[in-house]
């Protein structure tokens, strides 16, 4: 069988992408790939994750903070040679907002004038949306109100330039076009299911001179032991996810110089489907939350420095300190469950906890599910069935509210409390709980409309109190601790930042020694290597 030429850098990317369409992806592994293929007006800085110039070389912001005028670079072309112009940006944003696209992330563009009305169908004419091509190299964006993180939104995949000519020709199958026109630093050479995604440097990218690697492979592997063994044999260079570090070896591996720990904005939590009984009763949701010993989860299972969470917004988020949520109180949990009509768990209906199985057989979600199952049985007398699904099926079931309770997580798209709290407003595509609270929606809207930092924090705090103490459509469990592994003597361009963004075009190999040289022997000597 013919073997592929070796890549400059090979990365384990955890799971098979659900899609490579910037408008519809929601999972972090998908976004890592797509961000290398498509670019927006801004792009993430490799070191900080904050927005820096992308397709736009500069911009002006009006005195009232509501109008952004972006000036495109004059040398922009698609990877297939056609020019990229302001109209392509407008088309791409309108496509994301078009209800027919069904983008879960469309809400991130609702700060744009009339964007929400167009997405909901109240306005049919896309020309009324506040994104306009003033001339071939100028895009004007009008916002509903000043938005301090708007440049970071412009750097998200959903705001990337996508090829209108290909999409109109091929419809939903456009990502299969070969060659596929891309606006970012890498072209898609191929995507082989259960094997790899291979990206090749786009020589027509405006910043191709600073794209560090010619070929990058991204592998969908979710088994920690498989990831570690491939790394030990020198077959991969970078492993990005903490879940791909065997928990039984954490203590040993974290002492190695090629295993790196860092803090970032990520929360692991449970969603309730509040459209199903008895989860439509806040007392039931609070009872289930109060019966969870979160310290037990991080001490027995995750063991990587995670912190128990009583609130959704992670510690260290800029200009924000969360209000406390619920703690561990089994007695109060039993009282609330009895008040809801289920004393001692009597007559409590059949309940399922849904979680995804990692590609390759990762067990972390299953272990957490089993621990939760035991806690609810011991403390409340409630029996829970566990429902494990393949990743793409899991996401579809969650999106369609085909679950009772669901494992969930969220990684901040930018360093602001909004990226966590905004997704639980009514009808946001990432809400996925069926929960709606008019007061919560009002508070988030008011917070988004103010530039007064203390006032904004207070509004967000009141909203988060509703979310994590009063109504509880979700139960925060713990804040993530980041761990990745790569040899800094061989791989450069990966920097830790609070949003865990690592642009592919910044990553490079230094030297040309064998990938396996030295590393396999060192890891083989690690006690207990599976």
C-alpha positions in Angstrom: 0.0 0.0 0.0 1.3 3.5 -0.9 2.3 5.5 2.1 1.7 9.2 2.5 4.9 11.4 2.5 5.7 12.4 6.1 4.2 15.5 7.5 6.3 18.3 9.0 4.1 18.2 12.1 1.7 15.5 13.2 -0.9 16.4 15.9 -3.4 14.2 17.7 -6.7 16.2 17.5 -8.8 14.0 19.8 -11.9 13.2 17.6 -13.1 12.9 14.1 -14.4 16.3 12.8 -18.2 16.6 12.5 -17.8 19.0 9.7 -15.2 21.5 8.2 -17.9 24.1 7.4 -17.0 27.2 9.5 -20.7 28.1 9.8 -21.9 24.9 11.5 -19.0 23.5 13.5 -19.2 23.7 17.3 -16.6 21.2 18.6 -13.0 22.3 19.4 -11.3 19.6 17.3 -13.3 20.8 14.2 -12.4 24.5 15.0 -8.7 23.8 15.2 -8.7 22.4 11.7 -11.1 25.0 10.2 -9.1 27.9 11.7 -6.1 26.7 9.6 -8.2 26.7 6.4 -10.4 29.8 6.6 -9.7 33.3 7.9 -11.8 36.2 8.9 -11.2 39.9 9.2 -9.1 39.2 12.3 -7.3 36.1 13.5 -6.0 34.9 16.9 -2.6 35.9 18.1 -0.6 32.7 18.6 0.8 33.9 22.0 -2.3 35.5 23.6 -5.3 34.2 21.6 -6.5 37.8 21.2 -7.6 39.2 17.9 -5.0 40.7 15.5 -5.3 41.7 11.9 -6.3 39.0 9.5 -7.8 39.5 6.1 -8.3 43.1 7.2 -5.0 45.0 7.6 -6.5 47.7 9.7 -9.8 49.2 11.0 -11.4 52.2 12.5 -14.0 52.2 15.3 -16.5 55.1 15.5 -16.6 57.3 18.6 -19.7 55.7 19.9 -18.3 52.2 19.5 -21.1 51.0 17.2 -19.5 51.2 13.7 -16.4 49.3 12.6 -14.8 50.0 9.2 -12.4 47.3 8.1 -9.9 47.7 5.3 -9.0 44.5 3.5 -5.5 43.7 2.2 -5.3 44.3 -1.5 -3.4 41.1 -2.2 -6.0 38.6 -0.9 -6.9 35.7 -3.1 -8.5 32.3 -2.7 -6.2 29.3 -2.8 -7.5 28.7 -6.3 -6.4 32.2 -7.5 -9.7 34.2 -7.5 -9.6 37.5 -5.6 -11.2 37.8 -2.1 -13.2 41.0 -1.8 -15.4 42.8 0.7 -18.5 41.2 -0.9 -17.1 37.7 0.1 -17.0 38.8 3.8 -20.6 40.0 3.6 -21.8 36.8 1.9 -20.0 34.7 4.5 -21.6 36.5 7.4 -25.1 36.5 5.9 -24.7 32.8 5.1 -23.9 32.1 8.8 -27.0 34.1 9.8 -29.3 32.6 7.2 -31.7 30.3 9.1 -31.4 27.7 6.4 -27.7 27.2 7.4 -28.8 26.3 10.9 -25.7 27.6 12.5 -25.6 27.0 16.3 -23.0 29.8 16.6 -25.0 32.4 14.6 -25.9 34.1 17.9 -22.3 35.4 18.1 -23.2 37.7 15.2 -26.3 39.0 16.8 -24.4 42.1 18.0 -24.6 43.2 14.3 -27.6 45.4 13.5 -30.7 43.3 12.4 -28.7 40.1 12.5 -30.9 38.4 15.0 -34.1 39.5 13.2 -32.7 38.1 9.9 -31.7 34.8 11.6 -35.2 34.4 13.1 -37.0 35.2 9.9 -38.5 38.5 11.0 -36.5 40.3 8.3 -36.1 38.6 4.9 -33.9 41.1 3.2 -30.2 40.5 4.0 -29.4 44.0 2.9 -30.9 45.2 6.1 -28.3 43.4 8.2 -25.5 45.8 9.3 -22.6 44.3 7.3 -21.9 46.1 4.0 -19.3 46.1 1.3 -18.6 49.9 0.8 -16.2 49.1 -2.0 -14.1 46.0 -3.0 -11.7 46.5 -0.1 -13.9 48.0 2.7 -16.4 46.3 5.0 -18.6 48.4 7.3 -20.2 46.7 10.3 -22.9 48.4 12.3 -23.5 47.1 15.8 -26.6 47.4 18.0 -24.4 48.7 20.8 -20.7 48.9 21.7 -19.3 45.4 22.1 -15.9 45.2 23.8 -15.0 41.7 22.4 -16.3 42.2 18.8 -12.8 41.9 17.2 -12.5 38.5 18.9 -15.8 37.5 17.4 -14.4 38.5 14.0 -11.6 36.0 14.6 -13.9 33.0 15.2 -14.4 30.4 12.4 -18.1 31.4 11.9 -16.9 34.8 10.7 -14.4 33.4 8.2 -14.5 34.1 4.5 -15.9 31.1 2.6 -16.1 30.6 -1.2 -19.5 31.7 -2.5 -18.8 30.4 -6.0 -18.2 26.8 -4.7 -21.1 26.8 -2.2 -23.6 28.0 -4.7 -22.5 25.4 -7.1 -22.3 22.4 -4.7 -24.7 23.3 -1.9 -24.2 21.5 1.4 -21.5 19.3 -0.3 -19.3 22.2 -1.0 -16.6 21.1 1.4 -16.0 18.1 -0.8 -14.9 20.3 -3.8 -11.4 19.6 -5.0 -9.6 21.8 -5.2 -11.4 23.5 -2.3 -10.9 27.3 -2.3 -9.7 28.4 1.2 -9.0 31.8 2.6 -6.5 30.7 5.3 -2.9 29.5 5.5 -3.7 25.8 4.7 -5.4 23.9 1.9 -7.2 20.6 2.6 -5.2 17.9 0.8 -7.5 15.1 2.1 -9.8 14.0 4.9 -9.8 10.3 5.4 -12.3 9.1 8.0 -10.8 7.3 11.0 -7.3 8.1 9.7 -6.3 11.8 9.3 -6.9 15.2 8.0 -3.9 16.4 6.0 -3.4 20.2 5.4 -0.9 21.6 2.9 0.5 25.1 3.0 -1.5 27.5 0.8 1.1 29.4 -1.3 -1.4 32.1 -2.2 -2.2 33.0 1.4 -1.4 36.7 2.1 1.0 35.7 4.9 2.4 32.5 3.3 5.9 33.7 4.0 5.2 33.3 7.7 3.4 30.0 7.5 5.8 27.7 9.3 5.0 24.2 8.2 4.3 22.8 4.7 2.3 19.8 5.7 0.4 19.2 8.9 -1.5 16.0 9.8 -4.3 15.9 12.4 -5.3 12.5 13.7 -8.6 11.6 15.4 -7.5 9.6 18.4 -9.3 9.6 21.7 -7.6 6.8 23.5 -5.0 8.1 26.0 -2.9 5.0 25.9 -2.9 5.0 22.0 -1.9 8.7 22.0 0.9 8.2 24.4 2.3 5.2 22.6 2.2 6.9 19.2 4.0 9.9 20.8 6.6 7.5 22.3 7.3 5.9 18.9 7.8 9.3 17.4 4.8 8.9 15.1 3.1 12.1 16.4 4.6 15.4 17.6 1.9 17.1 19.5 -0.9 15.9 21.8 -3.3 18.7 22.6 -5.8 17.4 25.1 -5.6 16.6 28.8 -7.9 13.7 28.3 -5.2 12.0 26.2 -2.9 11.7 29.2 -3.5 8.4 31.0 -4.8 9.3 34.5 -2.9 6.4 36.1 0.4 7.9 34.9 -0.4 11.6 35.6 1.9 11.8 38.6 4.9 10.5 36.7 4.3 12.2 33.4 3.7 15.6 34.8 7.3 15.6 36.0 8.6 15.3 32.4 9.7 18.5 30.6 7.7 17.7 27.5 4.4 17.6 29.4 3.1 21.1 29.9 0.3 22.3 32.2 -1.6 25.6 31.9 -4.8 27.3 33.0 -7.5 28.1 30.5 -11.1 29.1 30.3 -13.0 25.8 30.2 -15.8 24.3 32.3 -17.2 20.7 32.5 -20.9 20.7 33.3 -24.2 18.8 33.1 -27.1 20.0 31.0 -30.8 19.2 32.0 -33.4 18.9 29.3 -36.0 21.0 31.1 -38.7 20.2 28.6 -39.0 16.7 30.1 -40.5 15.8 33.4 -39.4 15.8 36.2 -36.6 18.0 35.1 -39.0 20.9 34.4 -39.1 21.3 38.2 -36.2 23.4 39.5 -36.4 21.6 42.9 -35.5 18.3 41.1 -32.6 20.0 39.3 -31.3 21.5 42.5 -31.6 18.2 44.4 -29.5 16.4 41.8 -26.9 19.2 41.9 -26.6 19.3 45.6 -26.0 15.5 45.8 -22.8 15.7 43.7 -19.5 15.7 45.6 -17.4 17.5 43.0 -14.2 17.2 45.1 -14.6 13.4 44.6 -14.7 13.8 40.9 -11.4 15.8 40.6 -9.6 13.8 43.3 -10.6 10.3 42.1 -11.0 10.7 38.4 -9.6 13.7 36.6 -6.5 14.2 38.9 -4.9 16.8 36.7 -5.3 19.9 38.8 -8.9 20.6 37.9 -10.9 22.8 40.4 -14.4 21.9 41.6 -16.9 24.4 40.1 -20.1 25.8 41.6 -20.5 28.4 38.9 -20.1 28.4 35.1 -17.7 31.2 34.3 -14.1 30.0 35.0 -11.8 31.6 37.5 -9.5 34.1 35.9 -11.9 35.4 33.3 -11.1 39.1 32.6 -13.0 41.7 34.6 -15.3 39.2 36.2 -15.7 37.3 39.4 -18.6 34.8 39.6 -21.2 34.6 42.4 -21.1 31.3 44.3 -23.3 28.5 43.2 -24.6 25.5 45.0 -22.2 23.3 47.0 -22.5 19.7 48.3 -25.5 19.3 50.6 -27.1 15.8 50.5 -29.6 16.6 53.3 -31.0 19.6 51.5 -31.0 17.6 48.3 -33.2 14.9 49.9 -35.5 17.6 51.3 -35.9 19.2 47.9 -36.6 15.9 46.2 -39.2 15.1 48.7 -40.9 18.5 48.2 -41.0 17.7 44.5 -42.9 14.5 45.2 -40.2 11.9 45.3 -39.3 11.2 49.0 -36.3 8.9 49.1 -36.4 8.6 45.3 -39.8 6.9 45.5 -41.7 6.9 42.1 -38.9 8.9 40.5 -39.1 8.1 36.7 -36.5 6.3 34.6 -33.6 8.7 34.0 -30.8 8.6 31.5 -27.4 10.3 31.6 -26.0 10.8 28.1 -22.3 11.1 27.4 -20.0 10.7 24.4 -17.5 8.0 23.9 -14.1 9.3 22.8 -12.7 8.1 19.5 -10.4 5.2 20.3 -12.2 4.3 23.6 -11.3 7.1 26.0 -13.0 6.5 29.4 -13.0 9.8 31.3 -16.6 10.6 30.6 -17.7 7.1 31.4 -15.8 7.2 34.7 -17.5 10.5 35.7 -20.9 9.1 34.6 -20.4 6.0 36.8 -19.4 8.2 39.8 -22.5 10.4 39.3 -24.7 7.4 39.0 -23.4 6.1 42.4 -23.8 9.4 44.1 -27.4 9.9 43.0 -28.2 6.3 44.0 -26.6 6.6 47.4 -27.8 10.1 48.4 -31.2 10.3 46.7 -32.3 6.7 46.0 -32.5 7.6 42.3 -31.4 5.1 39.7 -29.8 6.4 36.5 -29.1 4.6 33.3 -26.0 5.5 31.4 -26.2 6.2 27.7 -22.9 6.3 25.8 -23.0 7.5 22.2 -20.5 8.1 19.4 -19.5 11.8 19.3 -21.5 12.9 16.2 -24.6 11.1 17.4 -24.2 12.6 20.9 -24.0 16.1 19.5 -27.1 15.6 17.3 -29.1 14.1 20.2 -28.1 17.0 22.4 -29.0 19.5 19.8 -32.4 18.0 19.3 -33.1 17.7 23.0 -33.2 13.9 22.8 -31.8 13.3 26.3 -32.6 13.7 30.1 -29.2 14.7 31.4 -26.1 15.3 29.2 -22.4 15.6 29.8 -21.3 19.0 28.4 -18.3 21.3 28.3 -17.5 24.7 27.1 -14.2 26.3 26.1 -14.2 30.1 26.0 -14.1 31.6 22.5 -12.6 34.8 24.0 -11.6 36.1 27.4 -15.0 37.5 28.5 -17.8 36.2 30.7 -20.2 36.7 27.8 -18.8 33.7 25.9 -20.1 31.4 28.7 -23.3 33.2 29.8 -24.7 34.3 26.5 -25.2 30.8 25.2 -28.1 30.2 27.7 -30.3 33.0 26.5 -33.5 31.9 25.0 -33.1 30.2 21.6 -29.4 30.5 21.4 -28.1 27.7 19.2 -25.8 26.5 22.0 -28.4 26.5 24.8 -29.5 22.9 24.2 -31.5 22.7 27.4 -34.9 24.0 26.4 -34.6 26.5 29.2 -35.8 30.1 28.9 -35.9 32.9 31.5 -37.0 36.4 30.5 -35.1 38.0 33.4 -31.9 36.2 32.5 -32.3 37.3 28.8 -32.8 40.9 29.9 -29.7 40.9 32.2 -27.5 39.5 29.5 -28.8 42.0 27.0 -28.2 44.9 29.4 -24.7 43.6 30.2 -23.9 43.4 26.5 -25.0 46.9 25.9 -22.9 48.6 28.6 -19.3 49.5 28.5 -19.2 50.4 32.2 -17.0 47.5 33.5 -18.3 47.4 37.2 -22.0 47.7 36.0 -21.5 45.0 33.4 -20.0 42.7 36.0 -22.9 43.2 38.3 -25.4 42.4 35.6 -23.6 39.2 34.6 -23.4 38.2 38.3 -27.1 38.5 38.7 -27.7 36.5 35.6 -25.3 33.8 36.6 -27.0 33.5 40.0 -30.2 32.6 38.2 -28.3 30.1 36.1 -26.4 28.3 38.8 -28.3 28.8 42.0 -32.0 29.5 41.3 -33.0 27.8 38.0 -30.1 25.4 37.3 -30.7 24.2 33.7 -27.0 23.2 34.1 -24.8 21.9 36.9 -21.1 23.0 36.7 -18.8 20.2 37.9 -15.2 21.4 37.5 -12.9 23.9 35.7 -10.5 22.4 33.2 -6.8 22.3 33.8 -4.8 22.1 30.5 -2.2 19.6 29.7 -0.5 19.0 26.4 2.7 17.3 25.4 5.4 18.0 22.9 9.1 18.4 22.9 10.1 22.1 22.9 13.5 21.2 21.5 11.7 19.9 18.3 8.4 21.8 18.1 8.0 25.5 18.4 5.2 28.0 18.0 2.8 26.6 20.6 2.1 29.0 23.5 -0.2 28.7 26.4 -3.1 31.2 26.6 -6.4 31.3 28.5 -8.5 30.5 25.4 -6.4 27.5 24.4 -6.0 28.7 20.8 -2.9 27.6 18.9 -2.9 28.7 15.2 -1.5 26.0 13.0 0.5 28.4 10.8 2.7 29.3 13.8 3.8 25.7 14.6 7.0 24.5 13.2 9.6 21.7 13.6 13.2 22.7 14.3 16.0 20.5 13.1 15.4 17.4 11.0 16.3 14.6 13.4 14.3 11.5 13.5 10.9 12.0 15.3 11.5 8.9 17.3 15.1 9.8 18.4 15.5 9.6 22.1 11.8 10.0 22.9 10.7 6.4 22.7 13.5 5.2 24.9 12.7 7.8 27.6 9.0 7.0 27.6 9.6 3.3 27.6 11.5 3.8 30.8 8.4 5.5 32.4 7.1 3.1 35.0 3.7 1.8 34.2 3.6 2.8 30.5 0.6 1.0 29.0 
